[in-house]
Amino acid sequence: MNSELRDLKWALVASRHRSLRQAAETLNTRQSTLSRRLHDLECELGVDLFERTTGGTKLTPVGREFLDLARPIVDEADRLFLTFKTRRNGGRWPLRIGICSSLSAGNLRETLAELCRQIADADILLVDGAKVGLLGELAASAIDVAILTSGGGKWNDRVLPLWGERVVVAVQENHPLNSRPAIQWRELCDNRILLTRSGVDSELEQLLSVKAGGSGSLRISYQDVSLDRLLSLVGAGYGVAPLLEGAAGFGCPGVAHRELHGDCGQMRLQFAAYWKETNSSPMLQPFLDLLRARYPDLSVSATSG
């Protein structure tokens, strides 16, 4: 791997640990080697990425900004190497699917399970991310198809409307909201709302912001963590987390899920499949056929082709 790309990857790993020693163990290298490479990277950039104290290591504001930009570059390089190594070793080219929701439950997981049953040697590569980024990767042919929320974003190629998912709220089991059969969106305004910066959370924030008349009226706390860590924070009492029902199957001790209702009942987000007409992946058409078979009432859209 190119040394600069390696340094970016090491910096990302170091950013997830409060200790260079733990980061070095994760990377299977010496702490002194990791420290030297990070220092060289900072010298090359002319900025301090990390603040080093006796209590550990943490990102500086400019370090966080830099690594937020570096993360998708490293992720794409990893996917590129994995794809071509798989092909070189005799494996078929995988169907690269961009997703912005959890697979722990729901329609997407069941669709992929059915694909596996129909095509025993089906090979897929899942790419997680936010909608705008995944549409960009789709346009650049870095992925073959994306399962994303409908509406918004710029896309002028193929779209197949799919399912809708209810919005639910993860709450601590002893939270007063857990006694409700359903939570009204207004009730969230009095609580700290935990969101991540990836997946569908930006869509959920926009949905709630429109209802509340602007995001400034919401107490939103962004967390740069995975779903399991986010739910752990909910269970510890740090706030509530709006999710889609497809993520509700991810169990966490001390956490319950309640439907989120608006003025007209259940709040939902619709999903669709996005792809390029010129895509030549041999696995794409069987996947689209499966989607149409599972959701025949939605496949009559003029844009679905």
C-alpha positions in Angstrom: 0.0 0.0 0.0 1.2 3.5 -0.8 2.9 5.0 2.3 0.7 8.1 2.3 -2.5 6.0 2.1 -1.1 3.7 4.9 -0.4 6.8 7.0 -4.0 7.9 6.5 -5.3 4.5 7.6 -3.1 4.5 10.6 -4.2 7.9 11.6 -7.9 6.8 11.4 -7.2 3.8 13.6 -5.3 6.1 16.1 -8.3 8.4 16.2 -10.5 5.6 17.4 -8.3 5.0 20.4 -7.4 7.2 23.4 -4.1 5.4 23.5 -1.3 5.0 20.9 -0.4 1.8 22.5 -3.8 0.3 21.9 -3.9 1.7 18.3 -0.5 0.1 17.7 -1.7 -3.2 19.0 -4.7 -3.0 16.6 -2.4 -2.3 13.7 0.1 -5.0 14.8 3.0 -2.6 14.8 5.3 -0.9 17.4 4.0 2.1 19.2 7.2 4.0 18.3 6.6 3.2 14.6 3.0 4.5 14.8 4.1 7.6 16.7 6.8 8.4 14.1 4.5 7.9 11.1 1.8 10.2 12.7 4.4 12.8 13.4 5.7 12.6 9.8 2.2 13.0 8.5 1.6 16.1 10.7 4.9 17.5 9.5 4.0 17.0 5.9 0.6 18.6 6.4 2.0 21.4 8.6 -0.8 20.9 11.2 -1.2 19.0 14.5 -3.7 16.2 14.0 -3.5 14.9 17.5 -3.2 16.4 21.0 -0.9 14.3 23.0 -1.3 14.4 26.8 -0.4 12.2 29.8 -4.0 11.1 29.8 -3.9 9.9 26.2 -4.3 11.0 22.6 -7.2 12.8 21.0 -7.9 14.6 17.8 -7.5 18.3 17.4 -10.3 20.2 15.7 -8.3 20.4 12.4 -7.4 16.7 12.9 -11.1 15.8 13.0 -11.8 17.8 9.9 -8.9 16.3 8.0 -9.8 12.7 8.9 -13.5 13.2 8.1 -12.3 14.0 4.6 -9.7 11.1 4.6 -12.1 8.4 5.8 -14.1 7.9 2.5 -10.8 7.9 0.5 -9.3 5.1 2.7 -12.6 3.1 2.7 -12.8 3.3 -1.2 -9.2 2.2 -1.5 -9.9 -0.8 0.8 -12.9 -1.8 -1.3 -10.9 -1.5 -4.5 -8.1 -3.8 -3.2 -10.6 -6.3 -1.8 -12.6 -6.4 -5.1 -9.6 -7.1 -7.3 -8.0 -9.5 -4.9 -11.3 -11.5 -4.8 -11.3 -11.6 -8.6 -7.7 -12.5 -8.9 -8.2 -15.5 -6.5 -10.9 -16.9 -8.7 -13.9 -15.4 -7.0 -16.7 -13.8 -9.1 -17.0 -10.1 -9.2 -19.2 -9.1 -6.2 -22.4 -7.1 -6.5 -21.5 -3.8 -4.7 -24.5 -2.6 -2.8 -24.6 0.8 -1.1 -26.8 1.0 2.0 -27.7 3.6 4.5 -29.7 1.5 7.0 -29.2 -1.4 9.4 -29.4 -5.0 8.2 -30.3 -6.3 11.6 -34.0 -6.7 10.6 -36.4 -5.6 7.9 -36.8 -5.7 4.2 -33.2 -5.3 3.1 -32.0 -8.2 5.1 -34.8 -10.4 3.9 -34.1 -9.4 0.3 -30.4 -10.3 0.6 -31.3 -13.6 2.3 -33.6 -14.5 -0.6 -30.8 -13.6 -3.1 -28.6 -16.0 -1.3 -31.2 -18.7 -1.5 -31.8 -18.2 -5.2 -28.1 -17.9 -6.1 -26.1 -20.2 -3.9 -22.7 -18.6 -4.8 -23.9 -15.0 -4.8 -21.2 -12.7 -3.7 -22.0 -9.2 -2.4 -20.0 -6.3 -1.1 -21.9 -3.9 1.2 -20.8 -0.3 1.3 -22.3 1.8 4.2 -22.6 5.5 4.0 -24.7 8.6 3.8 -27.0 9.2 0.8 -25.1 12.0 -0.9 -21.8 10.1 -0.7 -23.3 6.8 -2.0 -25.0 8.6 -4.9 -21.5 10.0 -5.7 -20.0 6.5 -5.6 -22.8 5.2 -7.8 -22.2 7.9 -10.4 -18.5 7.1 -10.4 -19.3 3.3 -10.8 -17.6 2.6 -7.5 -20.8 0.6 -6.5 -23.4 -1.1 -8.6 -26.7 -0.3 -6.9 -27.7 1.7 -3.8 -30.7 1.2 -1.5 -31.5 4.6 -0.2 -34.3 6.8 1.0 -36.5 8.2 -1.7 -36.5 11.9 -2.7 -33.7 14.4 -2.3 -30.2 14.1 -3.8 -29.4 14.5 -7.5 -29.9 11.4 -9.6 -31.0 11.3 -13.2 -30.7 7.6 -14.0 -32.6 4.5 -12.9 -34.8 4.4 -9.8 -37.0 1.6 -8.5 -39.4 2.5 -5.7 -39.4 -0.1 -2.9 -40.6 -0.3 0.7 -41.4 2.1 3.4 -40.1 1.8 7.0 -41.6 3.2 10.2 -39.5 5.6 12.3 -39.0 4.4 15.8 -37.3 5.8 18.8 -34.8 3.9 21.0 -35.3 4.9 24.6 -34.0 3.7 28.0 -36.4 1.2 29.5 -37.1 3.3 32.5 -37.6 6.5 30.5 -41.0 8.1 30.8 -41.5 7.9 27.0 -41.3 4.1 27.2 -44.7 4.1 28.9 -46.3 5.5 25.8 -47.9 3.2 23.1 -46.3 5.7 20.6 -44.1 8.8 21.0 -45.3 12.0 19.4 -42.6 14.0 17.7 -43.1 17.0 19.9 -42.1 14.9 22.9 -38.6 14.6 21.5 -38.0 18.3 21.8 -37.5 18.0 25.5 -34.9 15.2 25.2 -31.3 15.0 23.9 -31.5 13.4 20.5 -28.6 11.1 19.6 -27.7 10.9 15.9 -24.7 9.6 14.0 -23.2 11.4 11.0 -23.8 8.5 8.6 -26.6 6.3 7.4 -30.1 7.6 7.4 -29.6 9.9 10.4 -29.3 13.0 8.2 -32.7 12.1 6.7 -34.2 11.7 10.2 -32.7 15.0 11.4 -34.3 16.7 8.4 -37.6 15.1 9.0 -37.6 16.2 12.7 -36.2 19.6 11.8 -39.1 20.3 9.4 -41.6 19.3 12.1 -39.9 21.4 14.7 -39.4 24.5 12.5 -35.7 24.3 12.4 -32.8 22.1 13.8 -31.9 24.9 16.2 -34.9 24.0 18.3 -33.8 20.4 18.7 -31.2 19.2 21.3 -29.1 17.1 18.9 -25.9 15.4 20.0 -23.9 13.9 17.1 -22.0 10.7 17.9 -19.2 9.3 15.6 -20.0 5.7 16.6 -21.7 2.6 15.2 -25.3 1.6 16.0 -24.4 -0.7 18.9 -22.4 2.1 20.6 -25.2 4.6 20.0 -27.7 2.2 21.6 -25.4 1.7 24.5 -25.5 5.5 25.1 -29.3 5.3 25.0 -29.3 2.4 27.6 -27.0 4.5 29.8 -29.5 7.4 29.8 -27.6 9.9 27.6 -30.6 10.5 25.3 -33.0 9.0 22.8 -32.2 7.9 19.3 -34.6 8.0 16.3 -34.0 4.9 14.1 -35.7 3.1 11.3 -37.6 -0.1 12.1 -35.0 -2.1 10.2 -32.5 -1.2 12.9 -34.8 -2.1 15.8 -33.8 -5.8 15.5 -30.4 -4.9 16.9 -31.0 -5.7 20.6 -29.3 -3.8 23.4 -29.9 -4.4 27.2 -31.9 -1.7 28.8 -33.2 -0.2 25.5 -36.8 -0.3 24.2 -38.3 0.9 20.9 -41.4 2.9 20.4 -43.1 4.1 17.1 -42.7 7.8 16.4 -45.9 9.5 15.3 -46.6 12.8 13.6 -49.8 14.8 13.4 -51.2 12.3 10.9 -50.0 9.1 12.5 -46.9 6.9 11.9 -43.8 8.7 10.6 -42.2 6.8 7.7 -39.4 7.0 5.3 -39.6 5.5 1.8 -36.8 3.5 0.1 -35.8 3.0 -3.5 -33.1 1.3 -5.5 -30.8 3.5 -7.6 -28.5 2.3 -10.4 -27.0 3.3 -13.7 -28.5 2.0 -16.9 -25.0 1.4 -18.3 -24.0 -0.9 -15.4 -22.8 -4.3 -16.8 -22.5 -6.3 -13.5 -23.9 -9.8 -14.2 -25.4 -9.9 -10.7 -27.3 -6.6 -11.0 -30.2 -7.8 -13.1 -31.0 -10.8 -10.9 -31.0 -8.5 -7.9 -33.3 -6.0 -9.6 -35.6 -8.9 -10.7 -35.8 -10.1 -7.1 -36.7 -6.6 -5.9 -39.4 -6.3 -8.5 -40.8 -9.8 -7.6 -40.9 -8.9 -3.9 -42.5 -5.5 -4.4 -44.6 -5.9 -7.6 -47.0 -3.1 -6.7 -44.1 -0.6 -6.7 -42.4 -1.7 -9.9 -44.8 0.1 -12.3 -43.0 3.4 -12.0 -42.0 4.9 -15.3 -38.5 5.5 -13.9 -38.0 1.8 -12.9 -37.5 0.5 -16.5 
